[in-house]
Amino acid sequence: MNLLLIGVLLALIAIAYQIGLATSRKLAGKGNNSAMLHSRPGYYGALVALWCGLPAILILLVWNIVEPMILQQVILNHVPEAIMASLDQADKEVLIDRVEAIASGFGVTDTPAVYEISAANQLSQLAMITSFAKFAIVICASLLGLVWAKKKVEKQYRARNQVEKIINVALALCSGVAILTTIGIVMSMFSEALRFFSFVSPLDFFFGTEWNPGFSTSGNAEGSYGLLPLLWGTLMVSGIALLVAVPVGLMIAIYLAEYASPKFRSWAKPAIEVLAGIPTIVYGVFALMIIGPFLKMLGALVGIDINATSALTAGLVMGIMIIPFVSSLSDDIITQVPRALRDGSLGLGATKSETIRQVVLPAALPGIIGAFLLAASRAIGETMIVVLAAGNSPLLHVNPLEAVSTVTITIVNQLTGDTDFASPQALVAFALGLTLFVITLGLNIVALYIVRKYREQYD
């Protein structure tokens, strides 16, 4: 029913636009002289379409939010008080699911109770009534909006102002989605992290050097929850990845922007960017099956013990993965450097390589730092490669040839399996996620400071 209603509503909006457009053109007179109108005909059509669609869409959204709550209350009203008193929230949700399954015709595996059948029958009737009522009310609201807006179409009506105001509000709401989403994520992690810190001291968490969480059914924090081994493993793997991606990606960007012919550049850059589209699980399997054994064999040839799953294996493959981010963004920034800077340097007698080192790269430095920041953020937050290729050894050591554990690996481990999400063993994942967020925020702040400093120099 909802799909049918949305389809009819979209058709009405399209018709409303054409009605508004035709009405405005009729007001313009012969030859469609839009100079006689305050706004162009398209604005009148858009205004009628907006008034036809927005009230109806708003009613539909509110109805779909409120309707399930009303139907659930109808189900609970058919449960005897004696049974209702013995049900907790989880049991109520199970009961609602059973009644909805009976009402839909799929049924349940066991024999339903009499009150469940009665509730299902009432739910079916009420759901049918509400569906037709919703369809009728939404369509009537759409038609009323169409008629009202059509009457507003006059020569001097400020349709453009109204439409642009609505568009500005829509753009502001869309911009706010990202901000509100970020705030919601941070607040949810922060609240759960506070619950974790009620079990474990923040000093023990942030400055502890041992990670060995104990799993218990009592809800108490058993074992050690030291962050430093995980944080060091994350920084080690990310550092190796950046040592691979930054110089290689920057050299690729310089070659493509300054030396490569247009024909070579036209196919080389898309070919490199294909690496960014490969799923990270594929990189993880590649690291586990190919790179890890290769490094182990190579180490055996020179007398060095290299684990197949190690920080080096994960870092190398992660570096390959983020090369497109560095090269593509750096290439775009380098090509945006004004040609006059290059010509001035060459005119003063500098060679091409000197011009690149002393003029182009300093001028493009803010954007290049942004590319490095994106690569660092991607490396720090990567999960599948380190899960498969870094091992799971939460020990504090400096040897990149041995297995390590990272923050993302630990989050996966703590939230998988049969886990009580109210226990400190699961809540620690939110504290780890909040730590990653703070690290990324710090990187952004430092990069913003550097960008502003150098941008002032080259403006």
N, C-alpha and C positions, 0 to 999 in steps of 0.2 A: 504493500500500500504506500509506503514511504517513497519508493522509487517512482511509482505512478504519479504521486503528488508532486514530486520534484520535477518530473518531466512536464506535467501540465503547467506548473508554475513557470518553468523556463520558456514554454511556448507563449504564455501570457505576457511575459516580459518582452519577448521578441515582438509580439503584436503591439504592445504598448509603445515600444520605440517607433515602430512604423506609423502608429496613429499620431504620436507627437510630432514626428517629422512631417507627415502629410498636413497636419493642422497648421504648423508654422509656415510651410510653403504656401498654403492657401492664404494665410494672412499677408504674406509677402507680395501677393498679387501676381499678375502676369509677368513672366520672365524671371520669377523667383528672385525678385529684387530684395536681397537680404539686408540692404542698407536701411530699409524701413523697419527692421526688427532690432531690438536691443542686442540680441545674441544670434549666433548662426543657427540654422535649423537643427543641426545635429545636437546642440545643447538642449533644445526643447524636447527632442526625442529622448535624449538621455534622462532628462528630468522626469518625464512621464514614466519611463521604464524603471527608474529608481523608486518612485513613489508606488509603482505597481508591485515591485519585488521586495523592497526592504521591510515594510510592515508585515507582510506575509511570512518572510523568512524569519523575522524576529519571533512572531507567534509560533512558528513551527519549532524553533529552537527551544523556546520556553516550554512548549507542550511536551516535547520529547524528553526534557529534563524532569518535569513534574509527573508525567504519566506513570513511569515505572514505580515511583514512590507511592502513588495512590493505589496502583494495582497490588503492590506488596502489602499495603495496609489492609486491603480487602481480603487477601489470603489469610493474614494473621487474625482478622476478625472472625473467621470461621473456625479457628482452633479453640477447643474448649479451654476454659480458664485454668482448670487443673493441669492440663498438659502444657499450657502456655507458661505457667509458673515454673515448670521444671526445665524449660529450654533456655540455654544461654545464646549469645549472639551467633556463634558458629552453628548451633543446632537450628536456629531460625533460618539462617541462610540455606542450610541443607533442605529444610522443609519447603521453603519457597521454590527452590530448584525442582523438588519432586512434584509440587503442584503445577508448576509451569510445564514440566515434561508431560504430565497427565493431560493438561489442557491442550497441549500441542498435538496430542495423538500418538506420541512416541511411547508413552507409558513408562513404567518403572519395572525393575526386575522382580520385586516382591509384590505381595498383595497390598494395595493401598487401603488406608483407613477410610471409614465412612466420611469423616470430616474433610479428608483430603479430596475425595471425589466431589463432595459438595462445593468445596472451595474452587476446584478446577472448573466445574460447570459455571459457577458464578463468574470466574475469571474469563472464561471463553465468551460469555455473553457481554460482559462489560468491555472486554478488549475489542469486540466487534463494534459495539456502540461508539466507543471512543475513536475508533479508526474512521468511521463515517463522519462523526462530528468534527474530527480534526480536518478531514478533507474538505468538508463544507465550509468551516470557519476560515481556513487558510485561503481557499479560493474566493470566498466573499470578501475577505480583507484585501486580496489582490485586486479584485474588480472595483471595490470602492476606492482604493488608491488610484487606480487608472482613471476612473471617472473624475475624481477630485482634481488630479493633476491636469487632466485635459481641459477642465474649466479654467485653470490658472494660466493657460497658454494665451498670452496677449502680446501685442506688438512691443510694448515697453516693459514687459515682465523680465526681471533680471535672471533669466534661466542660467546663464553662464556662471554668475556669482554663486547661485545655489548649488549647481553641479560641482564647481570647483571646491566649494566649502565641504561638501560631502566627500569628495575625493581626498581632500586634505585630512579630514578626520579618519578616513580609511587608511591612508598612508601612516598617520600617527599610530593608529592601532596596530598596524603591521610592524612598525618599528618597535612598539612596546612589547610585542610578542617575544622577541629575542631577549629583551631586558628582563621581562617577567619570568621567562623560562630559566634564565641564569639565576635570578634571585630565588626561584623555587627550588632549583637543584641545590644551591648553596645552603638554603635554610633547611632543607630535608637532611642533607649530609651533616649540617652543624648540629641539628637537634639529636640525630642518632649518635653523633660523635660525643655529645655531652652525656648521653646515657652510657656510652662505653667508658668515659672518664669517671663515671660514678663507681665503676668496678676497678679500674686501673688508674694509678696516678699518672698525670701528664708528664711528670719528670721521668718516671720509669719508662713511659712510652717513647718520648722524644729523645732521651739520652741513653736508653738501654742498649747494650751491646749484644744481647742474646735474644734470639727469636725461637721460642719453643712453646707455643700455646698448647695448653692441656684442654682436652675436651671432657666435659663432665655434664651430668644430668641435673646437678644441683643449682645451676645458674651462676655459680661463683667463678671468678677468674683464677684459673689454675695455670701454672706454667709462667713463661716469660714472654713479654710483649715488647721487646726492644726494637725500635724502628731503624736504628743505624745500619744493621746488616742489609736490610732491604733497600734503604736509601742509597747506600754505597753501591750495591749491585745495580740499581737503576742508573746511577750516574756513570758507572763504569761502562755499561753496555751502551748508553747514550753517547758517551764520549768517544767510544770506538766508532760508532755509527757516524758521528759528525766528522771524525778524522778521515773517514772514507768519503762521505758525501760532499762536504764543503769544498775541499780542493778540486775534486773531480768535477762536481757540478759547476763550480765557478770557471774552471778552465773550459768546460764545454760551452758555457754561456759566452765567454770571451771569444772563443773561436767562431761560434755561430754568428755572433753579432758583428765581429770586426774582420774576420778573415775568410769565412766560408762564402762561396758563390751563392747567389739566390737559388739556383737549381738544387745545389746540395742541401741548403738550408730548408727548402720546401719539403723534403722528405726526411731529413735527419731529425729535425725537431719533433715532428709527430711520432717518429719511431721511438725516440727517447721517452716521450710522454706516455707511451703505451705501458711503460713500467709502473706508472702510477695507477693504472687501471687493473693491475693483477691483484687478486684477493690476497690478503696477508696470510691466510692459511696456506696458500700455495707457496709463498716465501718460506713459511715455517717448515713445510714438508721438504722443500728444496734444501733448507739448512740442515735438517735432521738426516736426510738420506744422502745428500751429495757433499755439501760443504764440510759438515762435521767429520765424516769418515776421511775425506780428503786431507783435512788439516791434521787429523790423527796420524794418517799414513806419512804425511810430509814431516811431521815432528819426529816420527820414528826413524826416518832416513837421516836426520841430523842429530839424533840423540836427545830430543826434547819430548817430554811427556805432555801431550796435549789431549785433553778430554774431547770426545766427539760433541758433547753438550757442554758448552762453556760460554763465558762472556765474549770471547773472541769470535766464536761461530755466530752467535746472535748479533753481535755488533757489526760484523762484516756484511751479513745478509740484510740487516736493517739499513746499513749505509747504502747498499745498492737500491733498496726500496725508495729511499728519500732523495736519491740523486735527481729525479725529475722535478721535485719541488724546488730544489736549489737552482738547478740549471734553467728551468722555465721562467721562474720569477726574476732571476738575475738577468737573464737575456732580455726580458721585457723592460727592465729598468735601464740596462745599458743602452738599448736602442732608443730610449727616450731622452738621453743626454743630448742637448742641442748640438747640431752640426757645427755651429759657429765656434764652439770650444775646440773641436778637433781641428778645424781649419786654421784657427788662430795659432794653435800649438805647432801644426805642421808648417805654417808660414814663418814661424820664428826659427825653423831649422830642426825641430825635434823629429826623431824617427817615429815610425808608427808604434813600435813597442814602448818607447818613452811616452808618447801621447797617451797610450792606454794606461800605463802605470801611474803617471803623474797628473793626468787631467781627467780621463774618463772614469776610472775607478774611484778616485776621491769624490767626483761629482755624483756618482751613482751610489756612494757608500750608504746613505740612509735606506735606500730600497734594498740593497744587498743585505744589510743587517736584518731587515724585515724577513728576507728569505731564509737567513740563517735561523732566525727566531722560529719561523714556521717549522723548519726542519727539526729544531731542538724540541719543540712542543710535540711534534709527531713521534719523535724517538722516545721521549719520556712516557708518553701515553700508549705506546704500542703494546699489544697483549699477545697475539697468537704466535709471533715469531719467538718471543722470549719463553712462552709456555713450552714450545716444542724444542727449542734449540739452546736455551740458557741453562737447562737443568733446574733443579729445585734444591739448592744448598744454601740456606740462609746463614752463612758464616761470614764473619768480617775478615776478609783477606784482600790482598792487593794483586794477586796473581790472575791475570785475565785468561790464563790457559785452563783454569779450573771452573767448575760449575758454580753458578751464583743463583740467587733468588732476587727478584725485583718486586716492587710494590704491586705492579699489575698482576704478576703471577700469584702473589699472596691473596689479592682480592678475589681472584678466580677460585683459589683453593678454599677460602673461608666461606664463600657463598654457594658452593656446590655440595651436593650430597644431602643427606637427611640432617638438616641443621635447624636448631631452634633460633629463629631470627631475633629473639629477645635476649639471647645469651651473649656474653662478651666475646665469645669465639666468632660470632657472626657480626656483632656490632663493630668490631675492630676494622672491618672492611670499609665502613663509612669514615672512620678516622683516617684510614690510609687514603681514601678518595679525597677527603678534604685537604690532606697534605699535598697531594698532587696538584690540586687546584691552586693552593697558595704558591707552590713552586712556579707554576705556569704564570700566575699573576705577577710574581716577582720578575720573571723573565720579560714580561711585557713592559713593566715599569722601567726596567733598566734599558731596554731597547728604545723606548719612547724618549728617554733622556738623551741617549746617544744620537738618535735621529734628529731631535730638535737642535742639538749642539752643532752638528755638521751642516744641517740645512741652513742655519743662519750664516754659516761661512760661505756657502755657495749660492745664496739667493741673489 
